[in-house]
Amino acid sequence: MTIFYEPRNGHGLPHDPFNSIVGPRPIGWVSTKSASGILNLAPYSFFNAFNYIPPIVGFSSIGAKDSLRNVQETGEFVWNLVTLPLAEAMNKTCAPVPPEVNEFELAGLTPQASNIVQVPRVLESPVAFECRCTQIVQLEGHDHHKVNSWLVLGEVVGIHIDERSLKDGIYDTANAQHVMRGGGPADYFSVGPEQLFRMSRPTA
């Protein structure tokens, strides 16, 4: 038996399965700075990479949140990798606090000056992408009705990698302890060597 439902009519389940099925997903732990200099750090469940050259990443703000407004004002943001030792700190930055609250301070994290953009990165994070905004797109349904979500895309103009994350010069994803969002009410996942398998692409 297969369950079928139309999302517009509701799913009738204890929790929306869509977020859980499209997962686990990388977390968009995004630092921004307002035009007046107020720092913000927030995790976004909808985040991913969309292009190799130039490297482009993006996150979706459901509602016009501080990160979106800051990027609109300054055109810059930094993505910071969430790893298992940083999971609790990341969770603290989820708190619904006023725009004037600095989430770096709230979570006990260190803002470190970036090399190119004016937005600081999270010093404790082993990887950070300095980004300049390329597009902000308000999402639409198939009927072209605009929804209350904005896709923020940015070109990665600088990359910081802790050298301990490299193995023979190759980024060691299997041992980096990435944390990803699962989509359930409180579900997160980490990845380790036991999940690694290799499969080469077919050649022409």
C-alpha positions, 0 to 999 in steps of 0.5 A: 500500500502506498500513501498518496496526498496532495500537499496543498490539502495537507498530509494527515500525518504527525509530521510533514514527511517532505523535509525528512524525505529530502534529507539529510541536508547540509546545514546553511549556517550563515553569518551576516552583518547588517549595514549598521554593523550588527552581526547575525548567525543562523542555521538554514535547513534548506541549503546546498551547492548549485555550481562548480565554476564559479562555485555557487551556494544558496540558502532559502529563507522561509520568511524575511529573516535577519539573514535575508535582510542583511544580505540585501543590505550588504550583498555578502554572507559566509557559510560555516560548516557545522560539525558534531562538536559544534552541534549544540552551539549551532542549535543555540543560534536557532533561538528566535531573538531580536535582530539586535542580539548577536548570535555569536555571543549567544552561542559562545562563538568567536567571530573571525575576520574574513579575508575578502568579505566584511562578514566574519566567519565562525572561528571554531568551524573547520570550513567556511565559504566567503560569499558575495550575493549573486541573486535573491529570488522570491519563490513562486508556486506553479500558479506563479503566486509568490510565496513567503520564501527567498532563495539567496544565491552567492558566489564563493569568493574565498574558502577556509579549510582547517588543514586537519580536515585534509588527508593526503591533500584531499578533503576527508568528508568521512571523518569531518563529522558533518552534521546534517538536518534530517527534517523530523521534529528534532532529527539531525544526522552525522556522517562517518567512515562507516557510511563511505562507499565508492562507486565510479561513474560510467565512462563513455 
